[in-house]
Amino acid sequence: MGAIIAVLNKKHHNALEKAVAMLKILKHDNTEAFGIASPNNVEIEKFVEALHGKLIKSPIIIGYAFSKILASDKPQPIMLKDATFVFDGRRYPSIVETYDAEIVAEKLQKNRKEKIKKLVQKVEGEFAFVIAESERLVAGRDVMGLRPLYYGENTEYAALASERKALWKIGIKNTYSFPPGHVAFINKNGFKLKPIKTLEYSKTKQTSMQAATKKLQTLLQKSVEERVSGLKEAALAFSGGLDSSLIALLAKNSGVNVKLIHVSLKNQPETKHAEKAAEALKLPIYSYLYEEKDVAETLPKVLWLIEEPDPVKVSIGAPFYWVAENAAKMRLKILLAGQGADELFGGYKRYVNDYWRYGCGRMQEKIFNDIAKMYENNFERDFKICNFHNVELRLPFATYSIANFAINLPLELKINLLDRGVRKIVLRRLSKKLGLPPCITEREKKAIQYATGVSKILHKLANNKGLSQKEYLQQTFQIVLKRMMEHE
């Protein structure tokens, strides 16, 4: 697990200095090694400063900041026959004793053009990669966009990185999220993006509730099993709600020692519910309760990690930061979570409001757009937070097969518009089928930023300074960004 950087100097000057600067700003306390490579040479050091003296001289440089999660993980880049390669992610099903990056690298040794296409098109998993060839970079990202990857260019450089700040560091101000399921070819003329496999909007296919429930059970059970295969234990971000409880049950049934991590501000009613749900699941729960001062203290860290002052992302990012932080303190390397279920199965209340305002067709389009943008709205934020804590996030709902299933699912199997707008109907039906109690299956969703009380505290912190929440976060973000960029 780690962070990717790649830079191409359009004027054919040596890119080493910029590559090292990009790696340096991605360094965390848990980073164990730093690697850089030209198309024909690889250098790996324990300290990023040691890379400055290397004899690598090339306008094309890739790099990797490495942190170990599994025993099989190794530093990168990796040497190919006529190129070099960095790979951040996992393939599923994964073999714990082998390193996925090395397996992928071996497959790319021959017929690389075709193998790159197959990697994006056929491989189930979460990953981003970059290949340094003699005259260009080649980059790609998994079809769901689970592992973060950003790109941008200016008159002198074209570059990619796992975090935007690495691009900002070398003067690239306009950065973009690399589109999932795409491959990019980058040379002195810039980026050429090519879609390989993407989610597509389509008309729903009629099916019964019984058939849909059975199909979803098969898909979700397979996804959970693949993501916990070979593990003895795993943490799970736990609210006591439908999504996290369902993942907890399936992971437990797969033979993993599941430890539920619940975070909240003190005196929130959701904590008692989470503890009741954990008791029903017969799983241990570890509750960590915070105060207003903890929100203020955590805020700059979250802003630096998620790289934008979006009020919703920040108010979700803060409690998720606490989850990842406590998983790390408990020495748990793998964190499961239920992200994606609300978009896939109509979990947000705004979908019901959209129906009454715009009609069924428009609501279906809005749900699809939310599914297609999950990588920008949720996954990138949470993966960057977990990476900082050296915890690997795995999201069983966020697979292409489940997303494709959900896109084609009739609306009436997601939302009952005639019965108080009950949402995620097929998920509730599956949960009942698997034996979850009514306190879980019938409970109305409450968003994490409200359930934990974090959103309310952010408003209070902003009001104390006479600012709106948006103004307060923007002001704080600019202060953090200036301080951190200058420090690094």
Secondary structure as UniProt FT lines:
FT   STRAND          2..9
FT   TURN            10..11
FT   HELIX           16..25
FT   TURN            29..30
FT   STRAND          33..38
FT   TURN            39..40
FT   STRAND          41..45
FT   HELIX           48..53
FT   STRAND          60..66
FT   TURN            71..72
FT   STRAND          78..79
FT   STRAND          84..91
FT   TURN            96..97
FT   HELIX           100..107
FT   TURN            108..109
FT   HELIX           112..122
FT   STRAND          125..132
FT   STRAND          137..141
FT   TURN            143..144
FT   STRAND          150..153
FT   STRAND          157..161
FT   HELIX           164..169
FT   TURN            170..171
FT   STRAND          176..177
FT   TURN            180..181
FT   STRAND          182..187
FT   TURN            188..189
FT   STRAND          190..195
FT   HELIX           209..228
FT   TURN            229..230
FT   STRAND          233..237
FT   HELIX           242..253
FT   TURN            254..255
FT   STRAND          257..265
FT   TURN            266..267
FT   HELIX           269..281
FT   STRAND          285..290
FT   HELIX           292..306
FT   HELIX           311..329
FT   TURN            330..331
FT   STRAND          334..336
FT   TURN            339..340
FT   HELIX           341..344
FT   TURN            345..346
FT   HELIX           349..358
FT   HELIX           360..372
FT   HELIX           375..379
FT   HELIX           380..388
FT   TURN            389..390
FT   STRAND          392..394
FT   TURN            396..397
FT   HELIX           400..407
FT   HELIX           411..413
FT   STRAND          415..416
FT   TURN            417..421
FT   STRAND          422..423
FT   HELIX           425..433
FT   TURN            434..435
FT   HELIX           438..441
FT   HELIX           448..451
FT   HELIX           454..464
FT   TURN            465..466
FT   HELIX           469..487
//
